[in-house]
């Protein structure tokens, strides 16, 4: 569907490979750790470096957008064609904290290339995957003879993703008109493996809360008062026990309202993935699978909602016994949400459920954090098919399979505010070690990302008309 010739793209990429990797290494040397206030200047330096490099790439508009936290980078390159669709690419330039003493074999902010891999914090998450778009668009232009991309191309690269994107939605809402697009490409995900190229079609949302339960005004003697007044720790345990039914189905009334159930086609596609449950359990440091009856492990972690106890406490925790009825207890719960669920409705359902189970004599307070919405791209969406076609070309005609991700991110804010479909284009693999010591990126796969991006703009120009 794209007019971009494969041989010309590959020749251009090979000719510019060394300079591309040198530039990436230079960016990776900037320790843009958004979680650490002592790195605020580095995060800003990272944004300035990227804005300058995008200008050098050819983007006629590059801007640093301020937030109440770290700066984001915006760039725009109009196609010049009146009917060209508009595509927005999202990524982030901040990284997780890293230090040699964490277990790194080398300095995490001094990139090292060894055995076809580049080791550095941010190599995969997410600087490498943002940066492949710079060479990708240049290869697209060189191979087609264009002076501007086949689509109106925009980039938004935030600086707080590793800190939970606390100011991202406000940024998107403030610049809604500048960010308007027909499709959003998120390059902050990965593939199944080096030999199984995949495209992610959705991410779960998340909501979390803390529940405080109060009984007596102070800890009291269990012999004098036990069995005659309510115990907040017992109430907490009963709440936990009531979260699921005997089939591990979440038992909160109204929690499942609106859920988009898996179709037969989606379940069949997930079953095609070469999933090794024993190996997965070893990665999870666990000894048996568990979860909602009637669903496979992949379906449970990608396409079903969850209710998890993240923490529970109350009463005496020291050595030996202390026969009391504690004055208080606490629970921390989190809920992964899937397509069709609304975080506000989930919060209402949880509040009503908690209130219905609290016995007389127990006071409670429930506090919710900021929620992230789920997002899902339909399998038949033309933009998704463009991503799959472009990736297949880059991977020498390989069949592209589809995955979802169990985690959450800010992509849903883009979908929600801009009203545009979100597509995921990522080339990272599980062994890349996101957030872990010795994070790396496979250089051959990184260049496959470059190649995919080079084909994608021409394909989307046709598919989205």
C-alpha positions as CSV (number, residue, x, y, z in Angstrom):
1,X,0.0,0.0,0.0
2,X,3.0,2.3,0.6
3,X,5.0,3.7,-2.3
4,X,8.3,3.5,-0.3
5,X,10.7,1.1,-2.0
6,X,12.2,-1.4,0.5
7,X,15.7,-1.5,-1.0
8,X,16.1,2.3,-0.9
9,X,14.9,2.4,2.7
10,X,17.4,-0.2,3.8
11,X,20.3,1.3,1.9
12,X,19.6,4.7,3.5
13,X,19.4,3.2,7.0
14,X,22.6,1.3,6.6
15,X,24.4,4.4,5.3
16,X,23.3,6.4,8.3
17,X,23.4,3.7,11.0
18,X,26.6,4.8,12.6
19,X,25.7,8.5,12.9
20,X,22.2,7.5,14.2
21,X,23.7,5.3,17.0
22,X,26.2,8.0,17.9
23,X,23.5,10.5,18.3
24,X,21.4,8.1,20.4
25,X,24.4,7.5,22.7
26,X,24.8,11.2,23.1
27,X,21.2,11.5,24.2
28,X,21.4,8.5,26.6
29,X,24.3,10.2,28.4
30,X,21.9,12.8,29.7
31,X,20.5,11.3,33.0
32,X,17.0,12.6,32.6
33,X,15.5,11.0,35.8
34,X,12.2,12.7,36.4
35,X,11.7,11.1,39.8
36,X,14.7,12.8,41.3
37,X,14.6,16.6,41.9
38,X,18.4,16.7,41.7
39,X,18.0,15.7,38.0
40,X,15.5,18.4,37.1
41,X,18.2,20.3,35.1
42,X,19.1,17.1,33.3
43,X,15.5,16.5,32.3
44,X,15.3,20.0,30.8
45,X,18.7,19.4,29.1
46,X,17.2,16.2,27.6
47,X,14.2,18.1,26.2
48,X,16.4,20.8,24.7
49,X,18.7,18.2,23.1
50,X,15.8,16.5,21.5
51,X,14.2,19.7,20.3
52,X,17.5,20.7,18.6
53,X,17.9,17.2,17.1
54,X,14.3,17.2,15.7
55,X,15.0,20.6,14.1
56,X,18.2,19.2,12.6
57,X,16.2,16.2,11.3
58,X,14.0,18.6,9.3
59,X,11.0,19.4,11.5
60,X,10.2,23.0,10.7
61,X,8.5,23.5,14.1
62,X,10.0,22.3,17.4
63,X,8.9,23.6,20.7
64,X,9.5,22.9,24.4
65,X,6.2,22.9,26.2
66,X,6.2,23.7,29.9
67,X,4.2,21.9,32.5
68,X,3.9,22.3,36.2
69,X,6.6,19.6,36.3
70,X,9.1,18.5,33.6
71,X,9.1,19.9,30.1
72,X,7.7,18.1,27.0
73,X,8.9,18.4,23.4
74,X,6.5,19.1,20.5
75,X,7.5,18.9,16.8
76,X,5.5,19.3,13.6
77,X,6.2,18.7,10.0
78,X,3.3,19.4,7.6
79,X,2.9,17.3,4.5
80,X,2.0,20.2,2.3
81,X,-0.8,18.1,0.7
82,X,-4.4,19.3,1.3
83,X,-5.9,15.9,1.9
84,X,-3.0,14.4,3.9
85,X,-4.0,12.8,7.2
86,X,-2.4,13.8,10.5
87,X,-0.5,11.4,12.7
88,X,0.8,12.2,16.2
89,X,3.7,10.1,17.6
90,X,3.9,9.9,21.4
91,X,6.9,8.9,23.6
92,X,8.8,10.1,26.6
93,X,12.4,11.4,27.2
94,X,12.6,10.8,31.0
95,X,14.1,7.6,32.4
96,X,14.0,5.5,35.6
97,X,16.7,6.1,38.3
98,X,19.9,4.0,37.8
99,X,23.2,3.7,39.6
100,X,26.2,1.3,39.1
101,X,25.6,-0.1,42.6
102,X,22.1,-1.3,41.6
103,X,23.8,-4.2,39.7
104,X,24.8,-2.5,36.5
105,X,27.9,-4.0,34.8
106,X,28.8,-0.5,33.4
107,X,27.9,3.1,34.1
108,X,24.1,3.3,33.2
109,X,24.6,6.7,31.6
110,X,27.6,5.8,29.5
111,X,26.3,3.7,26.6
112,X,28.2,0.5,25.8
113,X,27.7,-1.5,22.6
114,X,28.4,-5.2,22.9
115,X,27.3,-8.2,20.9
116,X,24.8,-6.2,18.9
117,X,23.2,-4.5,21.9
118,X,23.4,-1.0,23.3
119,X,23.4,-1.0,27.1
120,X,22.2,2.2,28.9
121,X,19.3,3.5,30.9
122,X,16.7,4.6,28.4
123,X,18.1,2.6,25.5
124,X,14.7,0.8,25.1
125,X,12.5,2.7,27.5
126,X,12.0,5.1,25.8
127,X,14.7,7.1,24.2
128,X,15.7,4.5,21.7
129,X,12.1,4.0,20.6
130,X,11.5,7.7,20.3
131,X,14.7,8.3,18.4
132,X,14.1,5.7,15.7
133,X,11.5,8.0,14.3
134,X,14.2,10.6,13.4
135,X,16.0,8.2,11.0
136,X,12.7,6.6,9.9
137,X,11.3,9.9,8.6
138,X,14.6,10.7,6.8
139,X,14.6,7.3,5.2
140,X,11.0,7.8,4.1
141,X,11.9,11.1,2.4
142,X,15.1,9.8,0.8
143,X,13.4,6.7,-0.6
144,X,10.4,8.5,-2.0
145,X,12.0,11.8,-3.1
146,X,9.6,13.8,-1.0
147,X,10.6,17.0,0.7
148,X,8.0,16.5,3.5
149,X,6.3,13.4,4.9
150,X,3.3,11.8,3.3
151,X,1.3,12.6,6.4
152,X,1.2,15.7,8.6
153,X,3.6,14.4,11.2
154,X,3.6,15.6,14.8
155,X,5.6,14.4,17.8
156,X,4.8,14.8,21.5
157,X,7.6,13.5,23.8
158,X,6.8,14.1,27.5
159,X,9.2,14.3,30.4
160,X,7.3,12.7,33.3
161,X,6.1,9.3,32.1
162,X,8.4,7.5,34.6
163,X,6.8,9.6,37.4
164,X,3.2,8.7,36.5
165,X,2.6,11.5,33.9
166,X,1.0,13.7,36.6
167,X,0.7,16.8,34.3
168,X,0.2,15.0,31.0
169,X,-3.6,15.1,30.6
170,X,-3.6,18.8,31.4
171,X,-0.9,19.4,28.8
172,X,-2.9,17.5,26.2
173,X,-6.1,19.4,27.0
174,X,-4.3,22.7,26.9
175,X,-2.9,22.0,23.5
176,X,-5.8,20.0,22.1
177,X,-6.0,22.0,18.9
178,X,-2.2,21.8,18.2
179,X,-2.3,18.0,18.8
180,X,-5.4,17.2,16.8
181,X,-4.7,14.0,14.7
182,X,-6.4,11.2,12.8
183,X,-4.3,8.6,14.5
184,X,-1.8,8.4,17.4
185,X,1.3,6.2,17.3
186,X,2.7,5.2,20.7
187,X,6.3,4.0,20.6
188,X,6.6,3.0,24.2
189,X,5.8,-0.7,24.0
190,X,7.4,-3.9,22.9
191,X,7.1,-7.1,20.9
192,X,6.6,-10.7,22.0
193,X,10.2,-11.8,21.2
194,X,13.0,-11.3,18.7
195,X,11.5,-14.0,16.5
196,X,7.8,-13.2,16.9
197,X,7.1,-9.6,15.8
198,X,3.9,-8.3,17.3
199,X,1.8,-5.2,17.5
200,X,0.1,-4.3,20.8
201,X,-3.6,-3.4,20.4
202,X,-4.4,-2.1,23.9
203,X,-3.5,-1.4,27.4
204,X,-5.4,-1.7,30.6
205,X,-6.3,1.2,32.8
206,X,-5.8,1.4,36.5
207,X,-7.5,2.8,39.6
208,X,-6.3,2.4,43.2
209,X,-7.6,3.3,46.6
210,X,-6.7,3.1,50.3
211,X,-9.4,2.2,52.8
212,X,-9.0,3.1,56.5
213,X,-11.2,1.4,59.0
214,X,-11.7,2.7,62.6
215,X,-13.2,0.9,65.5
216,X,-12.4,1.7,69.2
217,X,-10.9,5.0,69.9
218,X,-7.8,3.1,71.1
219,X,-6.5,-0.5,71.2
220,X,-8.5,-2.3,73.8
221,X,-8.2,-5.6,75.8
222,X,-9.5,-8.6,73.8
223,X,-10.4,-10.5,77.0
224,X,-12.6,-7.7,78.4
225,X,-14.1,-6.6,75.1
226,X,-13.5,-9.2,72.4
227,X,-16.6,-10.7,70.9
228,X,-18.7,-7.8,72.0
229,X,-17.5,-4.9,69.9
230,X,-16.6,-4.8,66.2
231,X,-12.9,-5.4,65.2
232,X,-11.6,-3.2,62.3
233,X,-9.0,-5.8,61.3
234,X,-11.7,-8.4,61.0
235,X,-13.7,-6.0,58.9
236,X,-10.7,-5.5,56.6
237,X,-10.2,-9.3,56.3
238,X,-13.9,-9.7,55.3
239,X,-13.6,-7.0,52.7
240,X,-10.6,-8.8,51.1
241,X,-12.5,-12.1,51.3
242,X,-15.5,-10.6,49.5
243,X,-13.5,-9.2,46.6
244,X,-13.9,-12.4,44.5
245,X,-16.4,-15.2,44.2
246,X,-15.5,-18.9,44.1
247,X,-14.6,-18.5,40.4
248,X,-12.2,-15.6,41.1
249,X,-14.7,-13.3,39.4
250,X,-14.7,-9.8,40.9
251,X,-17.8,-9.7,43.1
252,X,-18.3,-5.9,43.3
253,X,-21.8,-5.1,42.0
254,X,-21.5,-2.9,38.9
255,X,-17.8,-3.3,38.5
256,X,-18.1,-5.1,35.2
257,X,-20.6,-2.7,33.6
258,X,-19.7,-1.8,30.0
259,X,-16.8,-4.3,29.6
260,X,-15.9,-5.1,26.0
261,X,-15.7,-8.9,26.1
262,X,-13.1,-10.7,24.0
263,X,-14.4,-11.8,20.7
264,X,-13.8,-15.3,19.3
265,X,-11.3,-13.9,16.8
266,X,-9.4,-12.1,19.5
267,X,-9.1,-15.2,21.7
268,X,-8.0,-17.2,18.7
269,X,-5.2,-14.7,17.9
270,X,-4.0,-14.7,21.5
271,X,-3.9,-18.5,21.4
272,X,-1.5,-18.4,18.4
273,X,1.2,-16.8,20.5
274,X,4.0,-19.2,21.5
275,X,3.3,-18.9,25.3
276,X,5.3,-21.1,27.6
277,X,3.4,-21.0,30.9
278,X,6.2,-22.7,32.9
279,X,8.7,-20.2,31.7
280,X,6.2,-17.4,32.4
281,X,5.9,-18.7,36.0
282,X,9.6,-18.7,36.4
283,X,9.7,-15.0,35.3
284,X,6.9,-14.3,37.8
285,X,8.9,-16.0,40.6
286,X,5.6,-18.0,41.3
287,X,4.6,-21.6,41.5
288,X,1.1,-21.9,40.0
289,X,-1.3,-19.8,37.9
290,X,-4.5,-18.5,39.4
291,X,-7.3,-16.3,38.3
292,X,-10.7,-15.9,36.8
293,X,-12.2,-19.2,35.7
294,X,-12.8,-19.6,31.9
295,X,-9.9,-17.5,30.8
296,X,-6.3,-18.3,29.8
297,X,-3.3,-16.7,31.5
298,X,-2.7,-14.3,28.7
299,X,-6.4,-13.3,28.6
300,X,-6.3,-12.7,32.4
301,X,-3.4,-10.4,32.3
302,X,-4.3,-8.5,29.1
303,X,-8.0,-8.5,28.6
304,X,-9.7,-9.0,32.0
305,X,-10.1,-6.6,34.9
306,X,-8.4,-7.3,38.2
307,X,-8.9,-6.5,41.9
308,X,-5.7,-6.9,43.8
309,X,-4.7,-6.4,47.5
310,X,-1.5,-4.4,47.4
311,X,-1.3,-4.1,51.2
312,X,-3.1,-4.9,54.4
313,X,-2.4,-4.0,58.0
314,X,-3.7,-3.3,61.4
315,X,-3.1,-4.1,65.0
316,X,0.0,-5.5,66.7
317,X,2.8,-6.6,64.3
318,X,5.8,-7.0,66.7
319,X,7.3,-10.2,68.2
320,X,5.2,-12.3,70.6
321,X,1.5,-11.8,71.3
322,X,-0.5,-8.7,72.3
323,X,-4.1,-9.6,72.9
324,X,-5.9,-6.5,71.7
325,X,-8.7,-5.4,69.5
326,X,-6.9,-2.8,67.3
327,X,-8.3,0.6,66.9
328,X,-7.7,0.7,63.2
329,X,-6.8,-1.2,60.0
330,X,-5.9,-0.3,56.5
331,X,-6.2,-1.8,53.0
332,X,-4.6,-0.8,49.7
333,X,-6.4,-2.0,46.6
334,X,-5.8,-1.6,42.9
335,X,-8.0,-2.4,40.0
336,X,-6.8,-2.9,36.4
337,X,-9.5,-1.9,34.0
338,X,-10.2,-3.0,30.5
339,X,-12.0,-1.5,27.4
340,X,-15.5,-0.3,28.2
341,X,-14.9,0.3,31.9
342,X,-15.1,3.9,33.2
343,X,-12.9,4.8,36.1
344,X,-15.5,7.1,37.7
345,X,-18.1,4.3,37.6
346,X,-15.7,1.8,39.0
347,X,-14.9,4.2,41.9
348,X,-18.6,4.6,42.6
349,X,-19.1,0.9,42.5
350,X,-16.2,0.3,44.9
351,X,-17.4,3.0,47.3
352,X,-20.9,1.5,47.4
353,X,-19.6,-2.0,47.9
354,X,-17.3,-1.0,50.8
355,X,-20.1,0.9,52.5
356,X,-22.5,-2.1,52.2
357,X,-20.0,-4.4,54.0
358,X,-18.9,-2.2,56.8
359,X,-20.5,-3.3,60.1
360,X,-22.1,-0.9,62.6
361,X,-19.5,0.6,64.9
362,X,-16.8,0.7,62.3
363,X,-16.1,4.1,60.6
364,X,-14.3,4.1,57.3
365,X,-12.6,6.5,54.9
366,X,-11.7,5.6,51.3
367,X,-9.3,7.6,49.1
368,X,-8.8,7.1,45.4
369,X,-5.7,8.2,43.5
370,X,-5.7,9.5,39.9
371,X,-7.0,6.9,37.5
372,X,-5.8,5.9,34.1
373,X,-8.3,4.9,31.4
374,X,-8.0,1.7,29.4
375,X,-7.5,1.9,25.6
376,X,-8.1,-0.6,22.8
377,X,-7.7,-0.5,19.0
378,X,-10.2,-2.6,17.0
379,X,-8.4,-5.3,15.0
380,X,-10.1,-4.2,11.8
381,X,-9.1,-0.5,12.1
382,X,-7.3,0.6,8.9
383,X,-4.5,2.4,10.9
384,X,-3.8,-0.8,12.8
385,X,-3.5,-2.7,9.6
386,X,-1.1,-0.1,8.3
387,X,1.2,-0.6,11.3
388,X,1.0,-4.4,10.8
389,X,1.8,-4.2,7.1
390,X,4.7,-1.8,7.7
391,X,6.2,-4.0,10.4
392,X,5.8,-7.1,8.2
393,X,7.8,-5.4,5.4
394,X,10.5,-4.5,7.9
395,X,10.6,-8.1,9.1
396,X,10.9,-9.6,5.6
397,X,7.2,-10.6,5.2
398,X,6.8,-12.2,8.7
399,X,3.3,-12.7,10.0
400,X,2.5,-10.0,12.5
401,X,0.6,-11.2,15.5
402,X,-1.3,-9.1,18.0
403,X,-0.9,-8.7,21.8
404,X,-2.1,-6.5,24.5
405,X,-0.3,-5.2,27.6
406,X,-1.4,-5.7,31.1
407,X,0.1,-2.5,32.4
408,X,-1.1,1.1,32.0
409,X,0.1,4.3,30.6
410,X,-0.9,7.8,29.4
411,X,-2.0,6.6,25.9
412,X,-5.6,6.5,27.0
413,X,-5.5,10.3,27.7
414,X,-4.5,10.9,24.1
415,X,-7.4,8.7,22.9
416,X,-9.8,10.3,25.3
417,X,-8.9,14.0,24.8
418,X,-8.1,13.9,21.1
419,X,-10.8,11.3,20.0
420,X,-8.2,9.6,17.8
421,X,-7.4,5.9,17.7
422,X,-4.2,4.9,19.4
423,X,-1.8,2.5,17.7
424,X,1.3,0.9,19.3
425,X,4.6,0.6,17.4
426,X,7.3,-0.8,19.6
427,X,10.3,-3.1,18.9
428,X,11.6,-3.7,22.5
429,X,11.7,-7.3,23.7
430,X,11.2,-8.7,27.3
431,X,15.0,-9.3,27.7
432,X,15.6,-5.5,27.3
433,X,15.2,-5.1,31.1
434,X,13.0,-2.0,31.4
435,X,13.5,-0.3,34.8
436,X,16.1,-3.0,35.7
437,X,19.9,-3.0,35.8
438,X,21.7,-3.4,32.5
439,X,18.8,-2.1,30.3
440,X,19.6,-2.6,26.7
441,X,18.2,-2.5,23.2
442,X,18.8,-5.0,20.4
443,X,20.4,-2.9,17.6
444,X,19.0,-5.0,14.8
445,X,15.5,-4.6,16.2
446,X,16.0,-0.9,16.7
447,X,16.8,-0.6,13.0
448,X,13.7,-2.6,12.2
449,X,11.8,0.1,14.1
450,X,13.4,2.7,11.9
451,X,12.4,0.7,8.8
452,X,8.8,0.2,10.0
453,X,8.5,3.9,10.6
454,X,9.9,4.7,7.1
455,X,7.2,2.5,5.5
456,X,4.4,3.6,7.8
457,X,3.9,7.2,6.8
458,X,3.2,6.3,3.1
459,X,0.9,3.5,4.1
460,X,-1.1,5.6,6.6
461,X,-1.4,8.4,4.0
462,X,-3.5,6.0,1.9
463,X,-5.3,4.1,4.7
464,X,-6.6,7.1,6.5
465,X,-7.9,9.0,3.5
